[in-house]
Amino acid sequence: MNILKELPESLNIDGRDYNINTDFKVWLEVAEKLSEKDVFGVFSLVFNELPDNMYSAFTAVMDFYTGGEKSKGKKGKAVFDFVFDAELIYAAFWQQYRINLNAVKLHWWEFKALFTGLTADTRFVTVMGYRQTDLNSIKDKKERKFYRDMKRLYKLPDRRSEEEKEADFNDALSGLIM
């Protein structure tokens, strides 16, 4: 859908429209529930009335969450976290748009568009840049040390469960053995 033409207030699931909560604050909670893999938590935030077909409902929710954008290839390492970076995000919106996120009502897609439009003039975008810097591409030792220090300083919390950490470790080991 085109944000300039309309902002959807419902999801069509199996031919039936279901009204949804579109407030960006709710969808920030949805992001948290998705990271916890809590599908029913997501549904309780989004829907007033649960659809019958949970698979179709989840697909529709994810389409709405991403704004209809399809994933472009391999999923990279996260460079932001809505909860961990809340203060930086708040400050960035205030600095760039003079929007007080605690006092405004925004549709999720409006929030996402403004979020995507944040510029390098904000500390938040600078921090994301530190997080995504490839240290191997930096030849100068002092510069590489600076970016390594910034990556450590602004590192995101590891929200994986112990089982996920162990599985990732085992996958990494199996890759070394082969």
Order of alpha helices (4+ residues) and beta strands (2+ residues): beta-beta-alpha-alpha-alpha-alpha-alpha-alpha-alpha-alpha
